[in-house]
Amino acid sequence: MTTVMATNSQLEKTTAEFRSLFPGAPKVYRAPGRVNLIGEHTDYNDGFVMPAAIDFFTWVAIAANRAPVIRAHSCQFKETVTLELALAGPPTGHWSDFVRGVASGLIIAGCKLSGCDLIIDGQVPLGSGLSSSAALEVATATALLGVSGAKLSQLEVVRVCQRAEHDFVGTRCGIMDQFISQFGEAGHALMLDCRSLEFRRLPIPRDVRIVICNSMVKHELAAGEYNRRREDCEAGVEALRAFLPGIRALRDVSLVQLEEHRQSMQERVFRRCRHVITEDDRVQRAAEALSRGDLARFGELMNESHESLRNDYEVSCSELDALVEAARHRKGVYGARMTGGGFGGCTVNLVRADEVESFRHQVCAEYAKSTGLKAEVYVTSAAQGAGEVEVAR
């Protein structure tokens, strides 16, 4: 299991919160949220993505108890629940479904879990598109395995957490969010092939910051529209199989082939497929650009990605577009795009470190002027993936 370092104050805060509710001396684990630099809505199409873990974490403090139950407390919801150590029933729509789903998945995977007390303290902004769900799932799984002395490979943990998202949250997400929360490396983005799950880590230059702008809106249609986009992609594959019988996903289709068989599908489905196919190509070209330190080209590809997400995939919104427009022509900005599922949430920007404060002020001012809303800006570096926390010395 990976060990990660944190300041003493962070560790003390989490430990103190645990001891205010439960007996015993806890161990502390954490898992990061993520931002996707490029490669949106490609993961569930067997495509390519390039996320980075960010230094916003979900923390879990945990200690074994003598009962065959998990007593879990959420610091955000200020609520404690007791869950049986058994295979979980259907989802309830409660925050504890995340814990139930992960614990059930670990049991199905053959892990013998100990009864335990745990608290969850999430720092990843909810509803922002920065994958607070995956951070919660991976942190919980890591903590349950750690306190129980059970062993599971990192990839198996990722799969358990993805299934929990499918079965207990109702979002048919790809594997990217859980994967980067587990496998992230400080100072690096991760180029992931979502079919083979092969990956390589790409260093992010030290004089660049990942700046995330939170639109502070999340439109209610997001979850349903996410699933509908996936259905459109599946419909496109089904139509194309009549002409290309060997394909498994849009990953297997070229833009030339899609154009050739455009009449076999609805125009909406065609545009969804076009986004995915061109986005896969952009990710691969972006990886080449980042590997040679060509941030100007990387930024151009980020900009192209946003246009495709807005026009072909139709998952942007006026607030995200306003943030992107406010960012693009600022000094020191290489690229800007929406990130996450869409319909609100955040944009991601690559910004030269010495221009970050100017960027923050100017973008927030322009966004407020055009929308009447106050954005939140998070300046982050690529962070380490999940693990047990020790005090940095």
N, C-alpha and C positions, 0 to 999 in steps of 0.2 A: 504494500500500500504506500502511496506517495505521501511524504511529509511536506507540509507547506509551512512557511513562516509568517507570523503576524506580530504586530506590536503587542506589548504587554497589556496595554489598556483595552484593546479589542478582546483579547482572551479573558481578561479579568471581568469585563462587562458581561460576556456570555456566561461565564462560570457563576457570577453573582446572581444572574437571572435564574439560572437553574437551581441554585441553592435556596433561593427564596421560595421555591415551590416543592422541591423534592429532596430527599435525603441522599447522602453519598457524594463522592467526589467524581465529577463527570470527566469524560474525555470530550474533546471538542473537534468537530470536523466542519469543513466548509467546501462549497462548490460554487464556481462562478457563473454569472450570466454570460451572455455573448452578444457580439455584434457581428453581422455578416457584411464583410467589406464588398463582396460582389458574389452573385450566384443566387438570386432570389427565386423561390418556387421551382427550383430544379432538383432539389433533393428527393422529392417523392416521384420524380421522373427518372430515377437512376442516373442523375447527372452529376455535375461538378459544382462545388461550393467553396468559398474561401472565408470562413469565419475566424474570429479571434475571441478568445476568452477575455473578459474585462474585469477590472478590479472592483466590481460590485458583486457581493457574495450572499449566498444563503448559508447561515451558520446553524449547526445542530450540536447541542450539548447533550450527552447521553450517559446513562449509567444503568447497569443491570438491576432488576428488582427480583423478588422471589415469587412473583405471581406470573401466571401464563397469559399476561396481557401487556399491551403497549399503552402507557399513559403518555399522551402527547399534548403539549401546550404550544399554542401559537402566540408569539409576542405581538404580532400585528392584529390578530382578531381578539386577543385577550380572553382566550377560551381554552379549556382543557377537556379532552375527550379520552375515553377508555376504549380500546379496541382489542378484540379477542385475537389471540395468536392462531389464526386459522385462515383457510381460504376465504377471501372476501366475497360478499354478495354483490348485488348490482350497485352502480354508483348512486349517490344520494344528492349530489350537487353541493356538498359541504366541503370545506377546505381539507378535512381529514381524509377525503377520498384519495388525495395524493399519497398519504402515508399508508392507507389501506391497500391501494393498488401496488405500491412498491413492495410492501411486506408480503402480499399475496404472490407477487411475481417471484420474489426470492424463494419462497417456500416451494412453488412449482418448479423452480430451477434446482431444487434439492438441498437448499440451505436449511439447517436447523437453527432457528432464531431463538434467542433468549428473550424472556420478558424484560422489559426495560421502561425507564422513564426518560423522556426527552423533551427538549424545548426547541422550537424553530424560530429563528430570528432572521428575517429576510431583508436584505439591503437593496435587492434589485427592484427598481421601480415597477409596481404592478401596472399591467395594461400598456406598457411602453413598447412592446415588441423586442425587449432585451432578454427574453427567455427566462423569466422568473420561474415558470413552471419546471423547466428542465433543471435549473439550479436547485430547486426544492427536491425534485425527484432524485437527482444524483447525490446530493448531500445526505438525504435520508437513507438511501441505499448504502452509501459508504459508511454511515454511522451504524446502521443495523448490522452490517457485516463485521465492523470493527468490534462492537460490544459483544457480539455472539461468537467471535473467533471463527467465523465461517469464511470460506474462500470461494471467490468467483473471479474469473478473468475480467479485465477492464471492459472488454468488448461485450461480455455477457451482461455486465452491469448496465451498459448502454442499452442493450436490447430489452432488458427487464424494464427500464425506465421508459423507453419508447412505448412498450405495450401498456404500461400504466396510463400514459397519456391517451392512447387510443381507447382503452377500455373503461377508464374511470373519469376522463375529462371530456371525451367525445371529439377530440381533434385528431384527425388522421394525419398527423405530422410525419415528415420524413425523419431521418436519423440524425440530422446535422446538430440540432440543439443539444441533445444528450451527449453526442460524440465529443463536441468541443468542450463541454463542461467537464468531461472526464479526461480528455487527452490534451487539453490546451497547454501551451508552453510559454512562459514569460518571454516577451520581446518578439514573439513570432505569430504570424498568421498561419493557418493550416489549410493547405490545398487538399481537399478530400474528394475522392471518387466514391460516390454514394452507392455504386453497384458493387465494386470489389472491396470497398472500405480501405483501400490503400491510400496512404496520405504522405505528404511531405510538408515539413515546416519551412516557412519562408521568413527570413528576418525582416523586421520593420525597422527602417533607419532610425537612429536614436534622436535625430533632430526633427522628427515628425511626431505629431500627436493625433490620436484618434479622438475626434470631437463629436459627441452625440448630442443632437438637438431634439428635445422632447416637445412635440407639438402640443401636449397636454390635452389631446382629444383622442377618444377611442370610439368610433362609430359602432353602434349596436349590431350592425349586420356583419361584422368582421368574421365571426366563427362560421356562420352559415355560408358566407361567400367564399371563405377559404375552402370549405368542402366542395362547393360548386365548381371552383376552379380545378380542383383535382378531378372531379367528374368530367369536366370538359376535356382535360388532357387524356383521360381514359377513353373518351368517345373518339378523340382524334386517332389514338393508337388503333382502336377497333376498326375505324374506317380505312386506315392505311394498311392494315393487315390483308385486306382483299387484294392489294397490289404488292405488298412487301411481307410475305407470310412469315419471314424469319424474325421480325422485330418483336422485342419484348416491351420496349418503352420508347418514349420520344428520344431518348439518348441514342437510339439506333437509326435515326432518320436524319438525312441531310436537308438543308434548306432547299436545295434543288428538287429533291424528291417531294418535299411538302408542296412546293409550288406546282409541281407537275400534277399532283392529285388534289389540288385545291377544291375542285368541284365535287369531290366525294364527301364533303363535310360542310356543316353550316359555317357561315362567315365568322361568327363569334368563335367557334371551335378552332378554325384556321388561325385566327389571331392569337389565341391562347398558345397553340402549338408553336407558332412563329416566335413568340417570346422565349419559350423554353429552349428551342433549338439555337437561337441566336445568343441567348444568355450563356448556354454551355460553351459556346465558342468564345464569348467574351471572358469567361473565367479562365480558360486555358491561356488566352493571350495575356490576361492580367498577371497570371503566375509567371509567365516569361518576362514580362515587364518588371515585376517586383524583384525577380531573381537577379536582374542586371541593374537594379536600382533606378529604373526609368519611371520616376513618379509622375512625370508629366503624362506619359502614355497611360499609366495606370489610372490617373484621374480622368482622362478622356473616356476610358472604358466605363468608369463609374457613372459618368454623365450619360453615356449611351444607355446604360442599364436602366436609369431612371426613366428615360424617355420611353423605353420599351414597356416598363412596368405601368407607366401612366397610359399609354396609347393602346398597346396590344393586350396586356393582361388586365388592365383597368382595376388596379388595386391601390392606386394612389388616391389622394383627395386634395381638396383645395388648400388645406392647411399644410400638408406635406410639400405640395408644389410651391407654396409661398416660402417655406423654409429653404428649399433647394434654390429657388431663385435669389433669395437674399444672400445665400452663401457663395454662389458660383463665381462671382466677379470680384470677390474680396481678395486683397493682397495675401499671398501665402497659401491660398487654397488650391489644392491639386484637383480635387473632385468632390462631388456631393451627390447623394442619392437617398431615396427612402430605403429603409432597411426593416426586415421583419415581414409579417404577413400582410400589412397594409391597412388602409382605411383608418389611419391615425397612427399614433405611436411616434416613431423617431426617424430622423435622418442620420446618416453617418457621413462624416467629412474628414478628409485627410488634410491636415493643416500644419504648416511649418511652425515649429515650437515657438519661435520668437514673435509670431503674429497671432497667437491664440487669444490673448486678452483683447486685442483690437477686434478680432473676429467675433468674440462673444458679445461685446458691446454693440457692434454694428448690426449683427444678425438679429439679436433680440429686439433692438429698436425698430428695425424695418419690419420684422414679423408683427410686432405689436401695432405698428401703424397700419399694416395691410389687413390684419385679422381682428384686432382688438384683444388678442390673447397674449399671455405672458409665457414664453417658452422657458424651459429649464435646459441648461447646458451642462453636460458632463464631459470633463476632460479626462481621458483614460489612456492607459498603455495596455498592451497585451499581457494578460495575467496567466498564472499557473493554474492547471486543472485541479480537480478535487483531491482532497487528502486530509489526513489528520493534522491538526494545527499544533505547532510548537512556537515558543516565544523566540522572536528574532533577537540575536545578541549583538 
